[in-house]
Each structure stands twice: as structure tokens, then as C-alpha cells.
């Protein structure tokens, strides 16, 4: 299956890897991030007809609401939304400023909700589609120093289940992808001692890879998952089992 995909935060990390896989498989991709980078410039040159990038901060909810229409105007439809953009801040809850909490909740919960609303409206006009919301195992198991982030991701998972009920009759599937620890920008700052501790606690004995997470995104976007909606797929090597 190919079509038109909207990917939030597609300039680096998991978002970039998702964009690269989609483009390689023949999809047209609309994405955004706060700043361009080498990947964005290369994709614009190599996939000029199939790739669109806009400078956009996910916290700018007014502009974010209109991004689905930008994708529709460029490519004619929207078939897939990968709500990937997010931000992580580690700090003890008792010292976390209210503004910091508000930023985390906006980026990790409210922004995906706003983007999903915009894309779902376009999908309904096209006969359906799929939404993949990227969560975190912090929504499954408690970890010290990430209370606000965990709350936002848990909210995203609850939102996904309710939205699946609401949008199912319109032919729109909504699922949550919940990665564990995999090599990414977010885990680059994990100390060597903590990485060893995570490996020991993981039944498969290693971090995941970004390609393994992208494989799951592509599955949820494909006809092979056509009867799957409202579900959470955890990819964590067994650390939460």
C-alpha cells in the first residue's frame, strides 16, 4: 500500500527514519519540524514531487491545525498520520516549573490531538485512513523524573482508544505504538551504567533499533493490520512484561 502520509517531527530520529522508509516504499510525505537540516534538504532535492516540509513548532497549535490542509493541497489527500513529534525533560516533579509541565503536555498530548483532528477530517473525505500515535513505555511503567512526560503519553494512549471508537465507522483506524528503549536522540544521554542496567532488565538483553520501531509503524499503516484498531503495540524487548 502507498498513499499520502503526514509525519510530525520528521527531520531527525524516529520521525526521519519513518519518512525515509515511507519515501522508499513509494509514499508521498508531508512533515514538519522547527528547523530544516541536511536530511530535509536532501529529501527535497531527491523526492521533489513526493516530499513536503514546513517549518513548524508543534506547540503552535493554530498553525498545526492547518497542516493537514497543507498536505491535502500539496498531495490531494491524507491516508496516514504518524504522530511522532515529542519532547522529553527529566527532572524531579517537585522542582518542575509549571511552564515546563505545560510545554510537555502541549507537545506530547495536545499537539497530537490537534493534528489528529485536522488529518481525520481530511481522511473522512477520502474514505478512511490510519493514525499511529507514538507513545512511550513511560506510559506503562513509572520512572523517576518523568512524571509530566509520562502523564502526557498515558493521556495519548487513552485518547487513541476513544478516537478509535469514534472514527472506526468512518474507516479510520487509530492505534498506539509504544516503544521501549531504542537507540535515538532521546536515549543518547542515558549513561553507560543506566544502559547496562536497562539491558540486564530487558529479557532480550539489548536496546531496540530504530528500524524495528519503523517496521511496526509500517505494519500499522498497511492492509495487513486492516482489522486492528484501538490497540497498543509495545516494542520493548520485554522490559515491561
QUIFEN-V460481 format. One record per residue. SS is DSSP state (@ for helix, = for strand, . for the rest). PHI is phi in whole degrees, 0 to 359 (* if undefined). NEAR is the number of other C-alpha atoms within 12 Angstrom. Layout:
BEGIN
ss | phi | near
SS | PHI | NEAR
SS | PHI | NEAR
END
This chain:
BEGIN
ss | phi | near
. | * | 22
. | 227 | 22
. | 176 | 30
= | 245 | 41
= | 242 | 51
= | 254 | 55
= | 235 | 51
= | 276 | 52
. | 62 | 43
. | 265 | 44
. | 267 | 38
. | 205 | 30
@ | 60 | 30
@ | 299 | 36
@ | 301 | 39
@ | 299 | 37
@ | 298 | 31
@ | 295 | 44
@ | 301 | 45
@ | 298 | 36
@ | 293 | 31
@ | 299 | 38
@ | 298 | 32
@ | 296 | 19
. | 270 | 20
. | 98 | 19
. | 282 | 32
= | 262 | 39
= | 231 | 49
= | 244 | 52
= | 218 | 51
= | 209 | 40
= | 199 | 32
. | 289 | 22
. | 225 | 20
. | 286 | 24
. | 211 | 20
@ | 299 | 13
@ | 299 | 25
@ | 301 | 33
@ | 296 | 18
@ | 293 | 18
@ | 294 | 30
@ | 296 | 26
@ | 284 | 15
@ | 283 | 16
. | 237 | 24
. | 305 | 18
. | 275 | 19
. | 239 | 31
= | 228 | 36
= | 231 | 40
= | 231 | 39
= | 234 | 33
= | 283 | 23
. | 202 | 27
. | 267 | 28
. | 301 | 40
. | 282 | 30
. | 275 | 23
@ | 294 | 24
@ | 297 | 17
@ | 288 | 21
@ | 299 | 37
@ | 303 | 28
. | 274 | 24
@ | 292 | 42
@ | 299 | 40
@ | 292 | 26
@ | 299 | 28
@ | 298 | 38
@ | 295 | 30
@ | 296 | 16
@ | 283 | 25
@ | 242 | 24
. | 96 | 22
. | 192 | 33
. | 223 | 43
. | 252 | 41
= | 215 | 51
= | 240 | 55
= | 249 | 50
= | 278 | 46
. | 259 | 47
. | 302 | 44
. | 194 | 40
. | 219 | 34
. | 238 | 30
. | 228 | 27
. | 254 | 26
. | 193 | 18
. | 301 | 17
@ | 301 | 20
@ | 292 | 14
@ | 249 | 15
. | 283 | 20
. | 291 | 16
@ | 300 | 13
@ | 298 | 12
@ | 295 | 23
@ | 299 | 29
@ | 298 | 22
@ | 298 | 27
@ | 295 | 33
@ | 291 | 32
@ | 294 | 33
@ | 292 | 35
@ | 265 | 41
@ | 230 | 39
@ | 293 | 31
@ | 299 | 38
@ | 300 | 46
@ | 295 | 41
@ | 296 | 31
@ | 293 | 46
@ | 297 | 46
@ | 298 | 31
@ | 297 | 32
@ | 290 | 44
@ | 297 | 42
@ | 298 | 29
@ | 290 | 36
@ | 300 | 35
@ | 299 | 26
@ | 289 | 20
@ | 257 | 22
. | 95 | 21
. | 132 | 28
= | 167 | 43
= | 220 | 49
= | 239 | 51
= | 242 | 54
= | 262 | 51
= | 270 | 49
. | 255 | 45
. | 198 | 40
@ | 294 | 34
@ | 296 | 33
@ | 280 | 31
. | 259 | 31
. | 229 | 21
. | 287 | 18
. | 227 | 20
. | 294 | 16
. | 91 | 19
. | 228 | 31
@ | 298 | 29
@ | 292 | 38
@ | 299 | 39
@ | 298 | 34
@ | 298 | 32
@ | 295 | 36
@ | 292 | 44
@ | 296 | 32
@ | 297 | 30
@ | 297 | 43
@ | 291 | 38
@ | 295 | 26
@ | 302 | 34
@ | 298 | 38
@ | 296 | 26
@ | 295 | 21
@ | 293 | 31
@ | 300 | 32
@ | 298 | 21
@ | 287 | 20
@ | 263 | 30
@ | 306 | 28
@ | 299 | 16
@ | 269 | 22
. | 79 | 27
= | 250 | 40
= | 268 | 42
= | 229 | 49
= | 225 | 45
= | 246 | 45
= | 254 | 41
= | 239 | 37
= | 284 | 41
. | 268 | 37
. | 275 | 39
= | 224 | 32
. | 294 | 23
. | 201 | 23
. | 300 | 19
. | 291 | 23
. | 262 | 26
. | 296 | 15
. | 270 | 15
. | 292 | 19
. | 292 | 12
@ | 300 | 12
@ | 297 | 11
@ | 291 | 16
@ | 297 | 22
@ | 297 | 16
@ | 296 | 18
@ | 297 | 27
@ | 299 | 23
@ | 295 | 17
@ | 275 | 21
. | 266 | 23
. | 307 | 17
. | 278 | 18
. | 73 | 18
. | 199 | 22
. | 286 | 33
= | 281 | 29
. | 246 | 23
@ | 296 | 30
@ | 295 | 25
@ | 292 | 26
@ | 288 | 38
@ | 298 | 32
@ | 304 | 23
@ | 291 | 32
@ | 301 | 44
@ | 295 | 34
@ | 297 | 27
@ | 292 | 36
@ | 272 | 42
. | 261 | 26
@ | 298 | 15
@ | 297 | 13
@ | 251 | 24
. | 298 | 21
. | 250 | 20
. | 248 | 27
. | 207 | 32
. | 73 | 32
. | 249 | 28
= | 243 | 32
= | 253 | 32
= | 264 | 31
= | 239 | 34
. | 218 | 36
. | 66 | 28
. | 95 | 23
. | 294 | 27
. | 261 | 24
. | 280 | 15
END
